[in-house]
Amino acid sequence: MRPLRRPATDTVGNCGGAAKAYEARLRNSFEATLHEAGEFFMGRGDLRATMKRLAARLAAEKIPYAVVGAMALGQHGYVRMTEDINVLVTRQGLRRFSQTCSGKGYVPTHRGSKRMFRDAETGVRIEFLVAGEFPGNGKPKPVAFPDPASCSVEVEGIRVVALPRLIELKLASGLTAPDRLRDLADVQELIRSERLTARFAGQLDASVRPKFRELLAPVRRAHRKR
């Protein structure tokens, strides 16, 4: 939900593993892309396997977490393909992950990386977001990344950021980062798939309510025409 510089490496092996980077596999093979997309929309595939394995590992290490980003969208009713997994943790949780999991099933995406790792088996990139920091352009704003222990719900055994907080974060991101307009489109798709109404705005921070209502209006007009 915020722009980060992506590492140039195409292999996990550059950081101590052997699997080819997931997004590189998709980019280099149309057949692989079709296969993984089909698996993803059937609830299978490397992305979902990685998410389930990561959730189990974080729970075992007693690290509070909440899945955010595109994978959280799917858990809340709007499924779209992505190439990485975004996970919200505390600063202490990130430090514990680095100490207990780095090099043991997970490897940094590049030398010196402290927040971006790969699953050593699938090559899927995992990006950690830290509670207390800010979405979008990263500058202070009324909406910050919340504590995962207080903002998550369990969906099919995985802790996922609750819908109001997910929408808040995406609105704050899209409003402040010009290259994150997709976050606003994601909110509109959630409005459509979950049939949200103007009343839902009351669950959001006041700073993002006007944008929510703006995105809601064309969805409601389109629905009336049907």
C-alpha positions as CSV (number, residue, x, y, z in Angstrom):
1,M,0.0,0.0,0.0
2,R,3.0,2.2,-0.4
3,P,5.6,2.5,-3.1
4,L,8.8,0.5,-2.4
5,R,11.8,0.0,-4.6
6,R,11.7,-3.5,-6.1
7,P,14.8,-5.5,-6.1
8,A,16.2,-6.4,-9.6
9,T,17.2,-10.0,-8.8
10,D,15.2,-12.7,-10.6
11,T,16.3,-15.6,-8.3
12,V,16.0,-16.4,-4.6
13,G,19.4,-18.0,-5.0
14,N,21.1,-14.6,-4.9
15,C,20.0,-14.5,-1.2
16,G,20.7,-18.0,-0.3
17,G,17.9,-20.0,-1.8
18,A,17.2,-21.8,-5.0
19,A,13.7,-21.0,-6.2
20,K,13.2,-18.6,-9.1
21,A,11.5,-15.4,-8.1
22,Y,7.7,-15.9,-8.5
23,E,7.1,-12.7,-10.5
24,A,10.0,-13.6,-12.8
25,R,8.5,-17.0,-13.5
26,L,5.2,-15.3,-14.5
27,R,6.9,-12.6,-16.5
28,N,9.0,-15.1,-18.5
29,S,6.3,-17.6,-19.3
30,F,2.7,-16.9,-20.5
31,E,1.9,-20.5,-19.9
32,A,3.1,-20.2,-16.3
33,T,1.0,-17.1,-15.8
34,L,-2.2,-18.8,-17.1
35,H,-1.6,-21.8,-15.0
36,E,-1.0,-19.9,-11.8
37,A,-3.9,-17.5,-12.5
38,G,-6.2,-20.5,-12.9
39,E,-4.9,-22.1,-9.7
40,F,-5.2,-18.8,-7.8
41,F,-8.9,-18.3,-8.7
42,M,-9.6,-21.9,-7.7
43,G,-8.1,-21.1,-4.3
44,R,-4.9,-22.9,-4.9
45,G,-1.4,-22.1,-6.4
46,D,1.9,-20.8,-5.0
47,L,0.5,-17.5,-3.7
48,R,-2.1,-19.1,-1.5
49,A,0.2,-21.9,-0.4
50,T,2.8,-19.3,0.6
51,M,0.2,-17.2,2.5
52,K,-1.0,-20.3,4.4
53,R,2.5,-21.4,5.3
54,L,3.5,-17.9,6.4
55,A,0.4,-17.5,8.5
56,A,1.1,-20.8,10.3
57,R,4.8,-19.8,10.8
58,L,3.9,-16.4,12.3
59,A,1.3,-18.0,14.6
60,A,3.9,-20.6,15.7
61,E,6.4,-17.8,16.4
62,K,3.7,-15.9,18.3
63,I,4.1,-12.9,16.0
64,P,0.9,-10.8,15.7
65,Y,0.1,-10.2,12.1
66,A,-2.6,-9.2,9.6
67,V,-2.6,-9.9,5.9
68,V,-3.3,-6.7,3.9
69,G,-3.1,-5.7,0.2
70,A,-4.5,-7.8,-2.6
71,M,-4.6,-11.0,-0.6
72,A,-6.8,-9.4,2.0
73,L,-9.1,-8.1,-0.8
74,G,-9.8,-11.7,-1.8
75,Q,-10.5,-12.7,1.8
76,H,-13.1,-10.0,1.9
77,G,-14.9,-10.9,-1.3
78,Y,-13.0,-9.2,-4.2
79,V,-10.5,-11.5,-5.7
80,R,-7.8,-10.2,-8.0
81,M,-4.5,-11.6,-9.1
82,T,-1.3,-10.3,-7.5
83,E,2.4,-11.2,-7.4
84,D,3.3,-10.7,-3.7
85,I,1.9,-10.9,-0.2
86,N,1.7,-7.9,2.1
87,V,1.7,-8.5,5.9
88,L,1.2,-6.0,8.7
89,V,3.4,-6.6,11.8
90,T,4.7,-4.5,14.7
91,R,8.3,-3.4,14.8
92,Q,9.0,-6.1,17.4
93,G,7.3,-8.7,15.3
94,L,9.4,-7.8,12.3
95,R,12.5,-8.1,14.4
96,R,11.5,-11.5,15.7
97,F,10.7,-12.7,12.2
98,S,14.2,-11.7,11.1
99,Q,15.8,-13.5,14.0
100,T,13.8,-16.7,13.9
101,C,12.7,-17.1,10.2
102,S,15.3,-15.4,8.0
103,G,17.4,-18.2,6.4
104,K,15.0,-20.8,7.7
105,G,12.4,-21.0,4.9
106,Y,12.5,-17.3,4.1
107,V,15.3,-15.2,2.5
108,P,15.8,-11.5,2.0
109,T,14.9,-10.3,-1.5
110,H,18.3,-8.6,-1.8
111,R,21.3,-7.9,0.4
112,G,20.5,-5.6,3.3
113,S,16.7,-6.0,2.9
114,K,14.9,-5.9,6.3
115,R,11.3,-5.8,5.2
116,M,11.1,-7.8,2.0
117,F,11.6,-11.5,1.9
118,R,10.9,-14.5,-0.3
119,D,9.5,-17.9,0.5
120,A,12.5,-20.1,-0.3
121,E,10.2,-22.8,-1.8
122,T,7.9,-20.8,-4.0
123,G,9.9,-17.6,-4.6
124,V,6.9,-15.5,-3.7
125,R,7.8,-12.1,-2.4
126,I,6.6,-11.1,1.1
127,E,6.6,-7.4,2.0
128,F,6.2,-6.5,5.7
129,L,4.4,-3.2,6.6
130,V,5.0,-1.8,10.1
131,A,2.3,-0.6,12.5
132,G,2.6,3.1,13.3
133,E,4.0,4.0,9.9
134,F,1.9,5.6,7.1
135,P,0.4,4.3,3.9
136,G,0.7,6.0,0.5
137,N,3.5,8.6,0.4
138,G,4.8,7.5,3.8
139,K,4.2,11.0,5.3
140,P,2.3,11.5,8.6
141,K,-1.5,11.5,8.2
142,P,-4.6,10.7,10.2
143,V,-4.6,7.1,8.9
144,A,-1.6,5.0,10.0
145,F,-0.9,1.3,9.8
146,P,-2.7,-0.1,12.9
147,D,-1.6,-2.7,15.4
148,P,-2.3,-6.1,13.8
149,A,-3.5,-7.5,17.1
150,S,-6.3,-5.0,17.3
151,C,-7.4,-4.7,13.7
152,S,-7.5,-8.2,12.3
153,V,-10.2,-10.9,11.9
154,E,-9.8,-14.6,11.2
155,V,-10.9,-15.8,7.8
156,E,-10.3,-19.5,7.0
157,G,-7.6,-19.7,9.6
158,I,-5.7,-16.6,8.5
159,R,-5.6,-13.3,10.3
160,V,-6.7,-10.6,7.8
161,V,-7.1,-6.8,8.4
162,A,-10.7,-6.0,9.1
163,L,-12.7,-4.5,6.2
164,P,-13.1,-1.0,7.5
165,R,-9.3,-0.7,8.2
166,L,-8.4,-2.2,4.8
167,I,-10.6,0.4,3.1
168,E,-9.2,3.2,5.2
169,L,-5.6,2.2,4.3
170,K,-6.3,1.9,0.6
171,L,-8.1,5.3,0.5
172,A,-5.3,7.0,2.4
173,S,-2.8,5.4,0.1
174,G,-4.6,6.3,-3.1
175,L,-5.2,9.8,-2.0
176,T,-1.6,10.6,-1.2
177,A,0.5,8.5,-3.7
178,P,-0.2,9.3,-7.4
179,D,1.2,5.9,-8.4
180,R,-1.2,4.1,-6.1
181,L,-4.5,4.9,-7.9
182,R,-5.2,1.1,-8.1
183,D,-5.9,1.3,-4.3
184,L,-8.9,3.6,-5.1
185,A,-10.1,1.1,-7.7
186,D,-9.8,-1.7,-5.2
187,V,-12.0,0.3,-2.8
188,Q,-14.6,0.7,-5.5
189,E,-14.6,-3.0,-6.3
190,L,-15.1,-3.8,-2.6
191,I,-18.0,-1.4,-2.5
192,R,-19.5,-3.2,-5.5
193,S,-18.8,-6.8,-4.3
194,E,-19.8,-6.2,-0.7
195,R,-22.7,-3.9,-1.6
196,L,-21.5,-1.2,0.9
197,T,-23.6,1.8,1.5
198,A,-23.1,5.4,2.6
199,R,-23.6,4.2,6.2
200,F,-20.3,2.3,6.0
201,A,-18.4,5.6,5.9
202,G,-19.2,6.0,9.6
203,Q,-16.7,3.2,10.3
204,L,-13.9,5.1,8.5
205,D,-11.6,7.9,9.6
206,A,-13.1,11.3,8.8
207,S,-10.1,12.2,6.5
208,V,-11.1,9.5,4.0
209,R,-14.9,9.6,4.2
210,P,-15.4,12.1,1.4
211,K,-13.4,9.9,-1.0
212,F,-15.3,6.8,0.0
213,R,-18.6,8.6,-0.8
214,E,-17.2,9.9,-4.1
215,L,-16.3,6.3,-5.1
216,L,-19.6,5.0,-3.9
217,A,-21.7,7.4,-6.0
218,P,-21.0,5.9,-9.5
219,V,-21.5,2.4,-8.2
220,R,-24.9,3.3,-6.9
221,R,-25.9,5.0,-10.1
222,A,-24.8,2.0,-12.1
223,H,-26.8,-0.3,-9.9
224,R,-30.0,1.8,-10.3
225,K,-29.7,1.5,-14.1
226,R,-29.8,-2.3,-14.0
